[in-house]
Amino acid sequence: MKFFSRLFPSKRPPSVTNAVGMIVEQECDWFRTYAADIYSGAGAIVDLGCFVGSTTICLAQGLSANRAAKTGKIHAYDHFLWEDWMQHWWEAKGLPAPELEADSFLPEFLKQTSPWKDQIIVHSEDLAVSRWDNGPIEFLLVDVMKSSDLAESIARNFFSFLVPGKSYVAHQDFAHSWTSWIHLLQFRLRDSFAVAADIPGAATVVFRYRKQFCQEAVGDLSMTSVAAEEIEAAFDYSLRVVSDSKKPNVVAAKAMAYLHRGDLDRARKVVEANRWGATSLGQDLENVESLIRERSRNP
């Protein structure tokens, strides 16, 4: 199966410089190139969980180079609430103090994205309750499915606006250990989606929307509600569709699925059965192994 390269043209828009964020250059290249050469304007570009704008900037740069649909807009969503972990991450990067207003980092987002402000529509909203009412969505970038409840809400309120045969969904946390419910969601919707790009060096996997799905197929995505047999089937599917470099991360996410259920023994067996190597992107597998050891010592 071919990943990633088939959506890249021979010429790309210029690289983003000094964009603050948690994405790697390969992701930025893909988002920028998609917006420049693949996006048709048949639906909106929606960036869920934009943080201070690195993904939004990549998409906006690409859109600026798109002759067919350069007047399109990017809908950037975030709750924009500054949290302690963000402060620790910011300081570890040695970045200048962010522009905040009370506990909101919206001023920092607006500063970072100001050169592309005419292309961006900002939505300061809680995505647990957000409702999309702006027509078809052609590209949906998701970096906010941090809980099963959020995953269900986004699938119900945004996925139904995707255009069969035209739309793409980019899961930035597909190869992240914590978000096991994304694997369950994409497994349940596997007849409607196909992998379009497995972005090297990043947790992101991009899916092309092939045909309409029934909303009931989403179901309850909490790990405590699903049968172990479906967890096994979902992760078997994920392991088949990603490149070998991401397989250790998928194993880590599978182990976390059982930890989310409180099944420490099953989580340990998943890690012990791993045959894809001991290293993973972001040290996800190593961190899950450490968590299992800690919980084993302190049940």
C-alpha positions as CSV (number, residue, x, y, z in Angstrom):
1,M,0.0,0.0,0.0
2,K,1.4,3.4,-0.9
3,F,1.3,6.1,1.7
4,F,2.0,9.8,1.8
5,S,4.0,10.5,-1.3
6,R,1.1,10.1,-3.8
7,L,-0.5,13.3,-2.6
8,F,2.7,15.3,-3.0
9,P,3.4,17.4,-6.1
10,S,6.9,18.1,-7.5
11,K,6.8,21.7,-6.3
12,R,5.7,22.8,-2.8
13,P,4.9,26.1,-1.3
14,P,7.7,27.6,0.8
15,S,8.2,26.2,4.3
16,V,6.8,27.8,7.4
17,T,9.5,29.4,9.5
18,N,9.3,29.9,13.3
19,A,5.8,28.4,13.6
20,V,5.3,27.5,17.3
21,G,3.6,24.2,17.8
22,M,3.9,20.5,18.4
23,I,4.0,19.3,14.8
24,V,7.0,18.1,12.7
25,E,8.0,19.4,9.3
26,Q,6.6,16.4,7.5
27,E,3.2,17.2,8.8
28,C,3.5,20.8,7.9
29,D,4.6,19.8,4.4
30,W,1.6,17.5,4.0
31,F,-1.0,20.0,5.3
32,R,0.5,22.9,3.2
33,T,0.7,20.7,0.1
34,Y,-2.9,19.4,0.5
35,A,-4.2,23.0,0.8
36,A,-2.2,24.1,-2.2
37,D,-2.8,21.3,-4.7
38,I,-5.6,19.0,-3.5
39,Y,-8.2,21.2,-1.8
40,S,-11.0,22.1,-4.3
41,G,-13.2,24.4,-2.3
42,A,-16.1,21.9,-2.3
43,G,-16.3,22.2,1.5
44,A,-14.6,24.0,4.4
45,I,-11.2,23.4,5.9
46,V,-11.7,22.8,9.7
47,D,-8.8,22.7,12.2
48,L,-10.0,21.2,15.5
49,G,-7.5,21.9,18.3
50,C,-5.4,24.5,16.6
51,F,-3.4,25.5,19.8
52,V,-1.4,28.6,18.9
53,G,-1.7,28.1,15.1
54,S,1.1,25.9,13.6
55,T,-1.3,23.7,11.7
56,T,-3.5,26.6,10.8
57,I,-0.5,28.5,9.4
58,C,0.5,25.5,7.3
59,L,-3.0,25.2,5.8
60,A,-3.2,29.0,5.2
61,Q,0.2,29.0,3.4
62,G,-1.0,26.3,1.2
63,L,-4.3,27.9,0.5
64,S,-2.5,31.1,-0.5
65,A,-0.9,29.1,-3.3
66,N,-4.1,27.4,-4.4
67,R,-5.2,29.1,-7.7
68,A,-8.5,27.2,-7.8
69,A,-9.7,27.8,-4.2
70,K,-7.5,30.4,-2.7
71,T,-10.5,32.4,-1.4
72,G,-11.4,29.5,0.9
73,K,-11.3,30.0,4.7
74,I,-9.9,27.9,7.5
75,H,-12.1,27.4,10.5
76,A,-9.8,27.2,13.5
77,Y,-11.3,25.7,16.7
78,D,-10.0,25.6,20.2
79,H,-11.1,26.3,23.8
80,F,-8.0,28.5,24.1
81,L,-7.7,27.8,27.8
82,W,-4.1,28.0,29.1
83,E,-3.2,25.0,31.2
84,D,-0.3,24.2,33.4
85,W,1.1,21.6,31.0
86,M,1.2,24.2,28.3
87,Q,3.2,26.5,30.5
88,H,5.7,23.7,31.2
89,W,6.0,22.8,27.5
90,W,6.4,26.5,26.6
91,E,9.2,27.1,29.1
92,A,10.9,23.9,28.1
93,K,11.1,25.2,24.5
94,G,12.7,28.4,25.8
95,L,10.0,30.5,24.1
96,P,9.2,34.2,24.9
97,A,6.3,34.6,27.3
98,P,3.0,34.0,25.5
99,E,0.4,36.7,25.1
100,L,-2.5,35.7,27.4
101,E,-5.7,37.4,28.4
102,A,-6.7,36.0,31.8
103,D,-6.5,32.3,31.2
104,S,-7.0,32.5,27.4
105,F,-4.2,32.1,24.9
106,L,-6.3,33.4,22.0
107,P,-4.2,36.6,21.9
108,E,-1.1,34.4,21.2
109,F,-2.9,32.5,18.5
110,L,-4.0,35.8,16.8
111,K,-0.4,37.1,17.0
112,Q,1.1,33.9,15.5
113,T,-1.4,33.8,12.7
114,S,-1.8,37.5,12.0
115,P,-0.2,37.4,8.5
116,W,-3.0,35.0,7.4
117,K,-5.8,36.5,9.4
118,D,-8.0,37.1,6.4
119,Q,-8.0,33.4,5.6
120,I,-8.9,32.3,9.2
121,I,-12.3,32.2,11.0
122,V,-11.7,31.7,14.7
123,H,-14.0,29.6,16.9
124,S,-13.4,29.9,20.6
125,E,-15.6,27.0,21.7
126,D,-15.7,23.9,23.8
127,L,-15.7,21.0,21.3
128,A,-17.6,18.8,23.7
129,V,-20.7,20.9,22.9
130,S,-19.8,22.6,19.5
131,R,-22.2,22.2,16.6
132,W,-21.1,22.7,13.0
133,D,-23.6,24.6,10.8
134,N,-21.4,25.9,8.0
135,G,-22.1,23.4,5.2
136,P,-19.9,20.6,3.8
137,I,-16.4,19.9,5.2
138,E,-13.7,19.0,2.7
139,F,-10.8,18.7,5.1
140,L,-11.1,18.0,8.9
141,L,-7.9,18.1,10.9
142,V,-8.4,16.6,14.4
143,D,-6.1,17.1,17.3
144,V,-8.6,17.2,20.1
145,M,-10.0,13.7,20.6
146,K,-8.3,13.5,24.0
147,S,-11.3,11.6,25.6
148,S,-13.8,9.1,24.3
149,D,-16.6,11.7,24.9
150,L,-14.9,14.3,22.8
151,A,-14.3,11.7,20.1
152,E,-18.0,10.8,20.0
153,S,-19.1,14.5,20.0
154,I,-16.7,15.3,17.1
155,A,-17.7,12.2,15.1
156,R,-21.4,13.0,15.5
157,N,-21.2,16.8,14.9
158,F,-18.5,17.1,12.3
159,F,-18.1,13.8,10.4
160,S,-21.7,13.9,9.1
161,F,-20.7,17.0,7.0
162,L,-17.9,15.2,5.2
163,V,-18.3,14.8,1.4
164,P,-18.0,11.2,0.1
165,G,-15.3,10.8,-2.4
166,K,-13.9,14.3,-1.7
167,S,-13.2,14.8,2.0
168,Y,-10.2,13.9,4.2
169,V,-9.8,13.5,7.9
170,A,-6.4,13.9,9.5
171,H,-6.1,12.2,12.9
172,Q,-3.0,13.8,14.6
173,D,-3.3,11.4,17.5
174,F,-3.8,8.2,15.6
175,A,-0.4,6.9,16.7
176,H,-0.5,8.4,20.2
177,S,-0.8,5.9,23.1
178,W,-3.5,7.7,25.1
179,T,-6.2,8.0,22.5
180,S,-7.3,4.4,22.0
181,W,-10.9,5.4,21.1
182,I,-9.7,6.8,17.8
183,H,-8.8,3.3,16.7
184,L,-12.2,2.0,17.8
185,L,-13.9,4.8,15.8
186,Q,-12.0,4.3,12.6
187,F,-12.5,0.5,12.9
188,R,-16.3,1.0,13.2
189,L,-16.2,3.3,10.2
190,R,-13.7,1.3,8.2
191,D,-16.1,0.7,5.3
192,S,-16.4,4.5,4.8
193,F,-12.8,5.5,5.1
194,A,-9.5,4.4,3.5
195,V,-5.9,5.5,4.6
196,A,-4.6,8.2,2.2
197,A,-1.4,9.1,4.0
198,D,0.8,7.8,6.8
199,I,3.0,10.8,7.6
200,P,6.5,9.8,8.5
201,G,8.0,10.9,11.8
202,A,4.6,11.9,13.2
203,A,1.5,10.4,14.9
204,T,-0.7,11.7,12.1
205,V,-2.6,9.3,9.7
206,V,-4.9,10.8,7.1
207,F,-8.1,9.0,5.9
208,R,-10.0,9.7,2.7
209,Y,-13.8,9.6,3.1
210,R,-15.2,7.1,0.6
211,K,-18.9,6.7,1.3
212,Q,-21.5,7.8,3.8
213,F,-21.8,6.1,7.1
214,C,-24.7,5.6,9.5
215,Q,-24.5,7.7,12.7
216,E,-25.4,4.7,14.8
217,A,-22.1,3.1,13.8
218,V,-20.2,5.5,16.0
219,G,-21.7,4.2,19.2
220,D,-20.2,4.4,22.6
221,L,-16.4,4.8,22.3
222,S,-15.4,4.4,26.0
223,M,-13.1,1.5,26.6
224,T,-15.1,0.3,29.5
225,S,-18.2,-0.2,27.4
226,V,-16.7,-2.2,24.5
227,A,-16.1,-5.9,24.4
228,A,-12.5,-7.1,24.4
229,E,-13.1,-8.9,21.1
230,E,-13.8,-5.6,19.4
231,I,-10.7,-4.0,20.9
232,E,-8.7,-6.8,19.5
233,A,-10.3,-6.4,16.1
234,A,-9.9,-2.7,16.1
235,F,-6.2,-2.8,16.8
236,D,-5.6,-5.6,14.3
237,Y,-7.2,-3.3,11.7
238,S,-4.9,-0.3,12.8
239,L,-1.8,-2.5,12.6
240,R,-2.7,-3.4,9.1
241,V,-3.1,0.1,7.8
242,V,-0.1,1.9,9.3
243,S,3.6,1.7,8.4
244,D,5.9,-0.4,10.5
245,S,7.4,2.8,12.1
246,K,4.0,3.5,13.8
247,K,3.2,-0.1,14.8
248,P,4.9,0.2,18.3
249,N,2.7,3.2,18.9
250,V,-0.4,1.3,18.0
251,V,0.7,-1.5,20.4
252,A,1.1,1.2,23.1
253,A,-2.4,2.5,22.3
254,K,-3.8,-1.0,22.5
255,A,-2.1,-1.6,25.9
256,M,-3.6,1.7,27.1
257,A,-7.0,0.6,25.9
258,Y,-6.8,-2.2,28.5
259,L,-5.4,0.2,31.1
260,H,-8.4,2.5,30.5
261,R,-10.5,-0.6,31.3
262,G,-8.5,-1.3,34.5
263,D,-7.2,-4.6,33.0
264,L,-3.5,-4.4,34.0
265,D,-2.8,-8.1,33.1
266,R,-4.2,-7.8,29.6
267,A,-2.2,-4.5,29.1
268,R,1.0,-6.3,30.2
269,K,0.4,-9.2,27.8
270,V,-0.1,-6.8,24.9
271,V,3.3,-5.2,25.5
272,E,5.0,-8.5,26.0
273,A,3.6,-9.8,22.7
274,N,4.9,-6.8,20.8
275,R,7.0,-7.8,17.8
276,W,7.5,-4.4,16.2
277,G,10.5,-3.1,18.1
278,A,11.2,-1.5,21.5
279,T,11.3,2.1,20.3
280,S,8.4,4.3,19.3
281,L,7.5,7.8,18.2
282,G,7.6,10.1,21.2
283,Q,8.6,7.2,23.4
284,D,4.9,6.2,23.7
285,L,5.6,2.5,24.1
286,E,8.4,3.1,26.6
287,N,6.1,5.3,28.6
288,V,3.3,2.8,28.6
289,E,5.7,0.1,29.7
290,S,6.8,2.3,32.6
291,L,3.2,3.0,33.5
292,I,2.4,-0.8,33.6
293,R,5.4,-1.4,35.8
294,E,4.4,1.4,38.2
295,R,0.8,0.1,38.5
296,S,2.1,-3.4,39.0
297,R,4.1,-2.2,42.0
298,N,1.3,0.0,43.3
299,P,-2.0,-1.8,42.4
